[in-house]
């Protein structure tokens, strides 16, 4: 479960929260991919896929919200660095077996710190936007299973979630 760190990097020796100094870190290409889902009634999923939601294009709006959120992660999460993100992609696909939508967010940067938080934020906000746009017909939607699938770059190297 634990990574290659033996301590929490945002805590100093006294246990006080602080922003990590990345000045001495190498500038490398860093990427992260996150996936989450929003479960809903089959009728809600069909309404969204048919483009008949009262508020408009649910999937297109959620995709845009996720992209915008990734770029503002440092304003939402304390101690995150503002980054010059080079790429954000948010893909939203139906999964009738849930039933619901699967949201995958990918973020890339060339910099001194990773983009896991940006990808997690993009995925989360896209799911929240779907909920907001469809809540008039289905307040029972459930957002969940938001997880890092993989990350690459940086001192800690590449990481991929177990497929189990």
C-alpha positions, 0 to 999 in steps of 0.5 A, spaced: 500 500 500 505 504 501 509 508 496 517 509 496 516 514 501 517 513 508 514 519 510 509 524 508 512 529 504 508 535 506 510 535 513 516 538 516 520 535 522 516 538 527 509 535 523 507 542 521 504 542 514 508 546 508 509 546 501 514 541 498 520 545 495 521 542 488 527 547 486 532 542 486 528 537 482 529 535 475 524 538 470 521 532 466 515 530 463 510 527 468 503 524 466 497 521 470 491 518 469 485 517 473 478 514 473 472 514 476 465 513 475 458 515 476 452 510 477 445 512 476 438 509 474 438 506 467 433 511 465 438 517 467 443 514 463 439 514 457 437 521 457 444 523 458 446 519 452 440 521 448 442 529 449 435 530 452 437 533 459 434 539 461 441 543 462 444 541 455 450 537 453 451 533 460 458 529 457 460 535 453 459 540 459 462 535 464 468 534 460 470 542 459 469 542 467 474 537 468 479 540 464 478 547 467 478 544 474 485 541 473 488 548 471 485 550 478 487 545 482 492 549 486 487 554 488 483 548 491 488 543 494 492 546 499 500 546 498 499 544 491 504 548 486 501 552 480 503 548 474 503 550 467 499 544 464 501 542 457 495 537 456 488 535 459 484 530 456 477 528 460 474 522 456 467 520 458 464 513 456 457 510 458 457 503 461 451 500 461 453 494 466 454 500 472 449 503 469 452 510 469 458 513 466 466 512 466 470 518 467 478 518 465 482 524 466 489 524 463 494 530 465 501 532 462 506 537 464 513 538 463 516 540 470 518 539 477 512 536 480 507 531 478 500 531 476 496 526 480 492 531 484 490 535 477 488 528 474 484 527 480 481 533 481 479 533 473 475 526 474 472 528 480 469 535 478 467 532 471 463 527 476 460 532 480 458 536 474 454 530 471 451 529 478 449 537 477 446 537 470 442 530 472 440 531 479 433 534 477 431 527 474 436 522 479 438 524 486 440 517 487 446 518 483 453 515 486 460 518 485 465 513 486 471 509 485 476 515 483 483 512 483 490 513 480 491 508 474 498 510 473 503 516 473 510 517 470 516 521 470 519 524 476 524 521 481 519 516 483 519 513 476 513 510 473 507 507 477 501 503 475 495 500 479 494 493 480 489 490 475 485 486 481 
